[in-house]
Amino acid sequence: MQDFIYTIIDFDQRLFLVVNSKVGTFSIIDSSARIIGSDYLVPVFLLLVLIFLWHKESSTLRRLKTRLTVLKSILTLLVACLIVIILNQILFRERPFNLIEANLIFYAPTDSSFPSNSVAAVVALTIPVFKTYRKIGWLMLSSSLCLAFCRVYVGIHFPGDVLGGILTALVSFVFSTFLMNLFSKQLYLSLLIFEKWKGLKLVRL
């Protein structure tokens, strides 16, 4: 079993070197990877998509369905962050640039490399939308996977860390789906009251 684990870790490091070794080949790719792999571009884009979805539909029933999806995305994100915090307390994996010769073209994070918290977060936001709205979901998923690849390319995550982030998001989605189903009536009723209250407020104005 121990030999198998070492084999997986060795393969993970070799795969990292294959991707990271391309750094410096084209400066425009390096610059783009730093921007896409940052903590701002993709997460902010995904949040803007969620805001768009929140206000997207005109009919009440479709709007309620969409808003439940947005709430599920937020809940999945919160659960994913909680799982990452717990995992970081249990195990700590050094970043690639601390273990092997890596081409680091990004700031040097000091927290655990596994699982990738950024990847877990963006994929967690994406999965509920992808399940309900495929076209928008594909756009969000493509952006999330681009971020995941760039985090490896710039030298701050092993591929295994990225995979761990994706699996964390999937587990979070299952758990958030369970919670949403458990309190579906209460959530639906709360959103319905919110819609009616907002309508009454507009009438008064």
TORKOLKOL-851493 format. One record per residue (C-alpha): residue number from 0; residue in three letters; y negated, z negated, x. Coordinates in steps of 0.2 Angstrom, whole numbers, always signed. Example, Ala and Ser with C-alpha at 12.3 -4.5 7.8 and 13.67 -1.06 7.14 Angstrom:
# residues 2
NODE_num_residu_c2_c3_c1
NODE_0_ALA_+22_-39_+62
NODE_1_SER_+5_-36_+68
END
This chain:
# residues 205
NODE_num_residu_c2_c3_c1
NODE_0_MET_+0_+0_+0
NODE_1_GLN_-12_-4_+14
NODE_2_ASP_-8_+12_+23
NODE_3_PHE_-12_+21_+7
NODE_4_ILE_-29_+13_+5
NODE_5_TYR_-33_+17_+23
NODE_6_THR_-28_+35_+20
NODE_7_ILE_-40_+36_+5
NODE_8_ILE_-54_+28_+15
NODE_9_ASP_-51_+40_+29
NODE_10_PHE_-51_+55_+17
NODE_11_ASP_-67_+48_+9
NODE_12_GLN_-76_+47_+26
NODE_13_ARG_-70_+64_+31
NODE_14_LEU_-76_+72_+15
NODE_15_PHE_-93_+63_+17
NODE_16_LEU_-95_+71_+34
NODE_17_VAL_-91_+88_+28
NODE_18_VAL_-106_+86_+15
NODE_19_ASN_-118_+77_+26
NODE_20_SER_-115_+88_+41
NODE_21_LYS_-125_+101_+33
NODE_22_VAL_-141_+91_+34
NODE_23_GLY_-154_+100_+45
NODE_24_THR_-147_+117_+42
NODE_25_PHE_-161_+122_+29
NODE_26_SER_-177_+111_+28
NODE_27_ILE_-180_+116_+10
NODE_28_ILE_-163_+110_+5
NODE_29_ASP_-165_+93_+14
NODE_30_SER_-182_+91_+5
NODE_31_SER_-175_+95_-12
NODE_32_ALA_-160_+84_-9
NODE_33_ARG_-172_+69_-5
NODE_34_ILE_-181_+72_-21
NODE_35_ILE_-166_+75_-33
NODE_36_GLY_-157_+61_-25
NODE_37_SER_-171_+49_-27
NODE_38_ASP_-172_+34_-40
NODE_39_TYR_-186_+43_-50
NODE_40_LEU_-184_+62_-54
NODE_41_VAL_-167_+62_-63
NODE_42_PRO_-168_+45_-71
NODE_43_VAL_-186_+48_-77
NODE_44_PHE_-180_+66_-84
NODE_45_LEU_-166_+58_-93
NODE_46_LEU_-177_+45_-101
NODE_47_LEU_-189_+58_-107
NODE_48_VAL_-174_+67_-115
NODE_49_LEU_-169_+51_-124
NODE_50_ILE_-187_+49_-130
NODE_51_PHE_-187_+68_-136
NODE_52_LEU_-170_+64_-145
NODE_53_TRP_-178_+48_-153
NODE_54_HIS_-191_+59_-162
NODE_55_LYS_-181_+75_-163
NODE_56_GLU_-175_+76_-181
NODE_57_SER_-185_+77_-197
NODE_58_SER_-172_+72_-210
NODE_59_THR_-169_+53_-211
NODE_60_LEU_-150_+54_-210
NODE_61_ARG_-150_+66_-195
NODE_62_ARG_-163_+55_-187
NODE_63_LEU_-153_+39_-189
NODE_64_LYS_-138_+47_-181
NODE_65_THR_-148_+53_-166
NODE_66_ARG_-156_+36_-164
NODE_67_LEU_-139_+28_-164
NODE_68_THR_-134_+39_-150
NODE_69_VAL_-150_+34_-140
NODE_70_LEU_-146_+16_-143
NODE_71_LYS_-129_+19_-137
NODE_72_SER_-135_+27_-121
NODE_73_ILE_-146_+12_-118
NODE_74_LEU_-132_+0_-121
NODE_75_THR_-120_+10_-110
NODE_76_LEU_-133_+9_-96
NODE_77_LEU_-135_-10_-98
NODE_78_VAL_-116_-13_-98
NODE_79_ALA_-115_-1_-82
NODE_80_CYS_-128_-11_-73
NODE_81_LEU_-119_-27_-77
NODE_82_ILE_-102_-21_-71
NODE_83_VAL_-111_-15_-55
NODE_84_ILE_-118_-32_-52
NODE_85_ILE_-101_-40_-55
NODE_86_LEU_-93_-28_-43
NODE_87_ASN_-106_-31_-30
NODE_88_GLN_-102_-50_-30
NODE_89_ILE_-83_-47_-28
NODE_90_LEU_-84_-34_-14
NODE_91_PHE_-96_-26_-2
NODE_92_ARG_-95_-9_+6
NODE_93_GLU_-106_-4_+20
NODE_94_ARG_-117_+11_+18
NODE_95_PRO_-111_+27_+28
NODE_96_PHE_-125_+26_+40
NODE_97_ASN_-119_+9_+45
NODE_98_LEU_-100_+14_+48
NODE_99_ILE_-100_+31_+55
NODE_100_GLU_-112_+44_+63
NODE_101_ALA_-122_+50_+48
NODE_102_ASN_-137_+61_+46
NODE_103_LEU_-148_+49_+36
NODE_104_ILE_-163_+58_+28
NODE_105_PHE_-167_+45_+15
NODE_106_TYR_-172_+26_+15
NODE_107_ALA_-159_+14_+21
NODE_108_PRO_-153_+4_+6
NODE_109_THR_-145_-13_+10
NODE_110_ASP_-135_-17_-5
NODE_111_SER_-117_-12_-7
NODE_112_SER_-112_+6_-6
NODE_113_PHE_-98_+5_-19
NODE_114_PRO_-100_+9_-33
NODE_115_SER_-116_+20_-33
NODE_116_ASN_-128_+11_-45
NODE_117_SER_-139_+26_-47
NODE_118_VAL_-124_+37_-52
NODE_119_ALA_-117_+24_-64
NODE_120_ALA_-134_+23_-72
NODE_121_VAL_-138_+41_-75
NODE_122_VAL_-120_+45_-80
NODE_123_ALA_-121_+30_-92
NODE_124_LEU_-136_+37_-100
NODE_125_THR_-128_+54_-101
NODE_126_ILE_-111_+52_-109
NODE_127_PRO_-116_+46_-127
NODE_128_VAL_-128_+61_-128
NODE_129_PHE_-115_+73_-121
NODE_130_LYS_-102_+67_-134
NODE_131_THR_-115_+71_-148
NODE_132_TYR_-126_+85_-142
NODE_133_ARG_-117_+96_-131
NODE_134_LYS_-131_+108_-125
NODE_135_ILE_-143_+94_-121
NODE_136_GLY_-128_+84_-114
NODE_137_TRP_-124_+98_-102
NODE_138_LEU_-141_+98_-96
NODE_139_MET_-141_+79_-93
NODE_140_LEU_-124_+80_-85
NODE_141_SER_-129_+93_-73
NODE_142_SER_-144_+83_-68
NODE_143_SER_-133_+68_-65
NODE_144_LEU_-120_+77_-55
NODE_145_CYS_-134_+85_-44
NODE_146_LEU_-141_+67_-41
NODE_147_ALA_-123_+61_-36
NODE_148_PHE_-121_+76_-24
NODE_149_CYS_-138_+73_-16
NODE_150_ARG_-134_+54_-14
NODE_151_VAL_-120_+59_-3
NODE_152_TYR_-129_+73_+6
NODE_153_VAL_-144_+63_+11
NODE_154_GLY_-132_+50_+19
NODE_155_ILE_-132_+34_+8
NODE_156_HIS_-116_+36_-2
NODE_157_PHE_-98_+41_+1
NODE_158_PRO_-90_+52_-12
NODE_159_GLY_-79_+38_-17
NODE_160_ASP_-95_+27_-21
NODE_161_VAL_-101_+41_-32
NODE_162_LEU_-84_+43_-41
NODE_163_GLY_-84_+24_-43
NODE_164_GLY_-101_+25_-51
NODE_165_ILE_-94_+39_-63
NODE_166_LEU_-79_+28_-68
NODE_167_THR_-91_+13_-70
NODE_168_ALA_-101_+23_-83
NODE_169_LEU_-85_+29_-92
NODE_170_VAL_-79_+11_-94
NODE_171_SER_-96_+6_-100
NODE_172_PHE_-96_+19_-113
NODE_173_VAL_-79_+13_-119
NODE_174_PHE_-86_-5_-120
NODE_175_SER_-102_+0_-128
NODE_176_THR_-93_+11_-141
NODE_177_PHE_-83_-4_-146
NODE_178_LEU_-98_-15_-148
NODE_179_MET_-107_-1_-158
NODE_180_ASN_-93_+1_-170
NODE_181_LEU_-91_-18_-172
NODE_182_PHE_-110_-19_-177
NODE_183_SER_-112_-2_-184
NODE_184_LYS_-117_-7_-202
NODE_185_GLN_-130_-20_-195
NODE_186_LEU_-137_-7_-183
NODE_187_TYR_-138_+7_-196
NODE_188_LEU_-146_-5_-208
NODE_189_SER_-159_-11_-195
NODE_190_LEU_-163_+7_-191
NODE_191_LEU_-165_+11_-210
NODE_192_ILE_-176_-4_-213
NODE_193_PHE_-187_+2_-198
NODE_194_GLU_-188_+19_-205
NODE_195_LYS_-194_+13_-222
NODE_196_TRP_-206_+0_-214
NODE_197_LYS_-214_+14_-204
NODE_198_GLY_-215_+25_-219
NODE_199_LEU_-224_+11_-229
NODE_200_LYS_-236_+8_-215
NODE_201_LEU_-241_+27_-215
NODE_202_VAL_-244_+26_-234
NODE_203_ARG_-255_+11_-232
NODE_204_LEU_-265_+20_-219
END
